């Protein structure tokens, strides 16, 4: 009879997930439109994608007036939540997706005469946007990993979008190999954490760590594995090795969204996980005890210092503009990570503000790269 007590998701809560639903429908319609036109009219999926992103953005802005946003609106049995943090990242990702679609429409790399399957790019951008939004809303280990892998799978395809280009194919292959290793490490860490706590949701994990005896060494191993997996997603040193090659080999509009989207989604995931499970809260004494067992803020501080220093120094030596921007983005990751060390609301606000400014700045930089590359057909700084 206990099987009858299974928690069934309340599907009426799906009304709070309209922006994601709009983008999913847009993804399907864009694909169908590209198939119906046999890829000969890329303007069809382009217009559909722009319409879907603008509509989703309008619903996301309208959702800011929801009085339940402050407390959080749980969806699908509390697997994801729409709150103030999710609302911020929703708008950030929609803006990044819209900018990428517009960049692609003006880019010779995507829309050149010899390119095939032009329309698929716009559908993939919509799917990546949805996956990143779910990453920012996840508060369960299963949804965390599934959304992270969804972003990864779409990223692999987009990195190798120019199938006739050796650089693009090589970038995609490297991304797949490195991504598989990092995902395996993180998944193992998450499985060990579930074994230690018996909970999948972040709040349940925190409650188990606070109330029960914790093996300090086991928790340290788990935390290091999870930090390693997340550091790969945001390209923090020493897990940055994939970033410059991917940025250089992928089409420039793809590099543009890679530089802001998955990184911001990774930071959203880190905020959800660390601030919920291992940061100080209502049970401050026990929380501080957990922090002292593993001292993860000190570990992140060390990664932050090395990342910002290494990224800036190596960026100075680059001759390719996309590789330079890649190392510059690595340095910015180091700056953003410093906000996690504080474990305060001020630190969280600093992270969000920096991400907003960084997104605008980086997309602007890649816009000029797309425009100049169309004219010069070169990515070398000497030609600029």
C-alpha positions in Angstrom: 0.0 0.0 0.0 3.0 2.3 0.5 3.4 2.5 -3.3 0.1 4.4 -3.3 1.8 7.3 -1.4 4.1 8.2 -4.3 4.4 12.0 -4.7 2.7 12.8 -8.0 3.7 16.1 -9.5 1.0 18.8 -9.6 0.8 19.6 -13.3 -1.2 22.7 -12.5 2.1 24.3 -11.5 3.2 24.1 -15.1 1.6 27.4 -15.7 4.7 28.9 -14.0 6.9 27.3 -16.7 5.4 29.1 -19.7 8.6 30.6 -21.0 10.3 27.1 -21.1 7.2 25.7 -22.8 7.2 28.4 -25.4 10.8 27.7 -26.3 10.2 23.9 -26.5 7.3 24.5 -28.9 9.4 26.9 -30.8 12.2 24.3 -31.1 9.7 21.7 -32.6 8.1 24.2 -34.9 11.5 25.5 -36.1 12.6 22.0 -36.9 9.4 21.2 -38.7 9.6 24.4 -40.6 13.1 23.6 -41.7 12.0 20.1 -42.8 9.0 21.4 -44.7 11.1 23.9 -46.7 13.8 21.2 -47.1 16.4 23.6 -45.6 16.1 26.0 -48.6 14.5 28.8 -46.6 16.5 29.4 -43.4 14.5 32.5 -42.8 11.6 30.3 -41.7 13.3 28.8 -38.6 15.0 32.1 -38.0 11.7 34.0 -37.7 10.2 31.2 -35.6 13.2 31.3 -33.2 13.1 35.1 -32.8 9.4 35.0 -32.2 9.7 32.2 -29.6 12.5 34.0 -27.8 10.7 37.3 -27.7 7.5 35.6 -26.6 9.3 33.7 -23.9 11.0 36.9 -22.7 7.7 38.7 -22.5 6.2 35.9 -20.4 9.4 35.9 -18.2 9.1 39.7 -17.6 5.4 39.3 -16.9 6.2 36.6 -14.4 8.3 39.1 -12.3 5.0 40.4 -10.9 4.0 37.0 -9.5 3.7 37.4 -5.7 4.8 33.8 -5.1 8.2 34.5 -6.8 9.9 35.6 -3.5 9.1 32.3 -1.7 9.6 30.2 -4.9 7.2 28.4 -7.1 7.9 24.6 -7.1 7.2 22.7 -10.3 7.1 19.0 -11.1 7.1 17.8 -7.5 9.7 20.3 -6.4 12.3 19.1 -8.9 12.7 22.7 -10.1 11.7 26.0 -8.6 10.9 29.4 -10.2 12.1 32.1 -7.8 13.9 35.4 -8.0 17.2 33.7 -8.9 15.6 31.6 -11.7 13.8 34.7 -13.0 17.1 36.6 -13.3 18.8 33.8 -15.2 15.7 33.2 -17.4 16.0 36.7 -18.8 19.8 36.4 -19.1 19.6 33.2 -21.1 16.8 34.4 -23.3 18.8 37.6 -24.1 21.9 35.5 -24.8 19.9 33.1 -27.1 18.3 36.0 -29.0 21.7 37.7 -29.5 23.1 34.4 -30.8 20.3 33.9 -33.3 20.8 37.4 -34.6 24.6 36.9 -34.7 24.1 33.7 -36.7 21.8 35.4 -39.2 24.5 37.9 -40.1 27.4 35.4 -39.9 29.0 34.0 -43.1 30.1 31.0 -41.1 26.5 30.0 -40.4 24.6 31.5 -43.4 27.3 31.2 -46.1 26.2 29.9 -49.5 28.0 26.6 -49.1 26.6 25.9 -45.7 24.0 23.1 -45.2 21.3 22.7 -42.6 21.3 26.4 -41.8 17.9 26.2 -40.1 19.0 23.6 -37.6 21.2 26.1 -35.8 18.3 28.2 -34.7 16.4 25.2 -33.3 19.5 24.1 -31.4 19.9 27.5 -29.9 16.3 27.3 -28.6 17.0 23.9 -27.0 20.2 25.1 -25.4 18.4 28.1 -24.0 15.7 25.9 -22.4 18.3 23.5 -20.9 20.2 26.4 -19.4 17.0 27.8 -17.8 16.3 24.4 -16.3 19.9 24.3 -14.9 19.2 27.6 -13.1 15.9 26.2 -11.7 17.0 22.7 -10.5 17.1 21.9 -6.9 17.3 18.1 -7.1 20.4 16.0 -8.0 18.6 14.2 -10.8 17.3 17.4 -12.5 20.7 19.0 -11.9 22.5 16.3 -13.8 19.9 15.8 -16.6 19.8 19.6 -17.4 23.6 19.8 -17.3 23.9 16.9 -19.7 21.2 18.4 -22.0 23.3 21.6 -22.3 26.3 19.5 -22.9 24.8 17.4 -25.7 23.5 20.4 -27.6 26.9 22.1 -27.1 28.7 19.2 -28.7 26.5 19.4 -31.8 26.8 23.2 -32.0 30.6 23.1 -31.6 30.8 20.8 -34.6 28.2 22.6 -36.6 30.5 23.3 -39.6 30.9 19.6 -40.6 33.2 20.4 -43.5 35.6 22.3 -41.2 38.4 20.3 -39.6 38.7 22.9 -36.8 35.0 22.7 -36.0 35.0 18.9 -36.0 38.1 18.7 -33.8 36.5 21.2 -31.4 33.4 19.1 -31.1 35.4 15.9 -30.6 37.5 17.5 -27.8 34.4 18.9 -26.2 32.8 15.4 -26.2 35.8 13.7 -24.7 36.5 16.2 -22.0 32.8 16.6 -21.2 32.4 12.9 -20.8 35.2 12.7 -18.3 34.0 15.7 -16.2 30.4 14.4 -16.2 31.6 11.0 -15.0 33.5 12.5 -12.1 30.7 14.8 -11.1 28.1 11.9 -11.4 30.2 9.7 -9.2 30.5 12.5 -6.6 26.7 13.1 -6.7 26.0 9.4 -6.3 28.3 9.2 -3.3 26.5 12.2 -1.8 23.2 10.5 -2.3 24.6 7.4 -0.6 25.8 9.5 2.4 22.5 11.4 2.9 19.8 9.3 1.3 18.3 12.4 -0.3 18.1 13.8 -3.8 16.8 17.3 -3.2 19.2 19.9 -2.0 17.2 20.8 1.2 17.1 17.1 2.1 20.8 16.8 1.6 21.4 19.8 3.9 19.1 18.4 6.6 20.9 15.0 6.5 24.3 16.7 6.8 23.2 19.0 9.6 21.4 16.3 11.7 23.6 13.2 11.3 27.2 12.4 11.9 29.3 13.2 8.8 32.4 11.4 7.7 34.7 14.4 7.0 37.0 12.6 4.6 34.1 11.2 2.5 32.4 14.6 2.4 35.7 16.1 1.3 36.1 13.6 -1.6 32.5 14.2 -2.7 32.9 18.0 -2.6 36.1 17.9 -4.5 34.5 15.7 -7.2 31.5 18.0 -7.5 33.6 21.2 -7.6 35.8 19.5 -10.3 32.7 18.8 -12.4 31.3 22.2 -12.0 34.7 23.9 -12.6 34.8 22.2 -16.0 31.4 23.6 -16.9 32.6 27.2 -16.1 36.1 26.7 -17.4 38.0 27.3 -14.2 41.7 26.4 -13.9 42.8 23.6 -14.0 39.7 22.4 -15.8 39.9 25.1 -18.5 41.9 23.2 -21.1 38.9 22.6 -23.5 37.9 26.3 -23.6 40.4 28.0 -26.0 40.3 25.2 -28.6 36.5 25.1 -28.6 36.2 28.8 -28.9 38.7 28.9 -31.8 37.2 25.9 -33.7 33.5 26.6 -33.3 31.6 29.1 -35.4 31.8 32.6 -33.9 28.1 32.8 -33.0 28.5 29.4 -31.2 31.6 30.8 -29.4 29.5 33.8 -28.3 26.8 31.8 -26.6 29.4 29.4 -25.1 31.2 32.3 -23.6 28.2 33.4 -21.6 25.4 30.8 -21.6 26.8 27.5 -20.2 29.1 29.5 -17.9 26.3 31.5 -16.4 24.2 28.3 -16.1 27.2 26.6 -14.3 27.3 29.5 -11.8 23.5 29.3 -11.3 23.9 25.6 -10.5 26.8 26.3 -8.1 24.7 29.0 -6.3 21.8 26.6 -6.0 23.9 23.7 -4.7 26.4 25.4 -2.4 24.2 28.1 -0.9 21.5 25.5 -0.2 23.5 22.5 1.0 26.8 23.8 2.5 26.4 27.5 3.3 25.3 29.2 6.6 21.6 29.3 7.1 19.0 29.2 9.8 20.9 26.3 11.5 24.1 28.5 11.4 26.0 26.6 14.1 25.6 23.2 12.3 26.2 24.8 8.9 29.5 26.3 10.0 30.4 22.9 11.3 29.9 21.4 7.9 31.9 24.2 6.3 34.8 23.6 8.7 34.8 19.9 7.9 35.7 20.4 4.2 36.5 24.2 4.1 35.2 24.4 0.6 35.3 28.2 0.4 39.1 28.1 0.8 39.3 25.6 -2.0 37.2 27.8 -4.3 39.3 30.9 -3.2 42.4 29.1 -4.4 40.8 28.1 -7.7 39.6 31.7 -8.1 43.1 33.2 -7.6 44.8 30.8 -9.9 42.1 31.2 -12.6 42.1 35.0 -12.7 45.9 35.1 -12.8 46.4 32.4 -15.4 43.6 33.6 -17.7 45.0 37.2 -17.8 48.6 36.2 -18.3 48.0 33.7 -21.1 45.5 36.0 -22.9 48.3 38.5 -23.4 50.2 36.0 -25.6 47.4 35.1 -28.0 47.4 36.1 -31.6 43.9 34.7 -32.4 41.1 37.0 -31.2 38.8 34.1 -30.3 41.5 32.4 -28.2 42.2 35.7 -26.5 38.5 36.1 -25.6 38.5 32.5 -24.4 41.4 33.2 -21.9 39.8 36.5 -21.0 36.6 34.6 -20.1 38.6 32.2 -18.0 40.0 35.2 -16.0 36.4 36.6 -15.5 35.4 33.2 -14.1 38.1 33.7 -11.4 36.6 37.1 -10.5 33.1 35.7 -10.3 34.2 32.8 -8.1 35.4 35.2 -5.4 31.7 35.9 -4.6 31.3 32.3 -3.5 34.0 32.7 -0.8 32.0 35.3 1.1 28.9 33.1 1.7 26.8 36.3 2.2 23.8 37.9 0.3 26.2 40.7 -0.7 28.5 38.1 -2.4 25.5 36.6 -4.2 24.4 40.0 -5.4 28.0 40.7 -6.6 28.0 37.4 -8.6 24.7 38.2 -10.3 25.7 41.8 -11.1 29.0 40.7 -12.6 27.3 38.0 -14.7 24.9 40.6 -16.1 27.7 43.0 -17.1 29.9 40.2 -18.3 27.2 38.9 -20.6 26.6 42.3 -22.2 30.3 42.9 -22.6 31.2 39.5 -24.1 28.3 39.4 -26.5 29.2 42.9 -27.6 32.8 41.8 -28.2 31.7 38.7 -30.2 29.3 40.9 -32.3 32.3 42.9 -33.5 34.2 39.6 -34.2 31.4 38.4 -36.3 31.2 41.7 -38.2 34.9 42.0 -38.8 35.3 38.3 -39.7 32.6 38.6 -42.4 34.7 41.4 -43.9 38.3 40.3 -43.4 37.7 36.5 -43.3 40.4 36.4 -40.5 40.5 35.9 -36.8 44.2 37.0 -36.3 44.7 40.1 -34.2 47.3 41.5 -36.6 44.6 41.8 -39.3 42.3 43.8 -37.0 
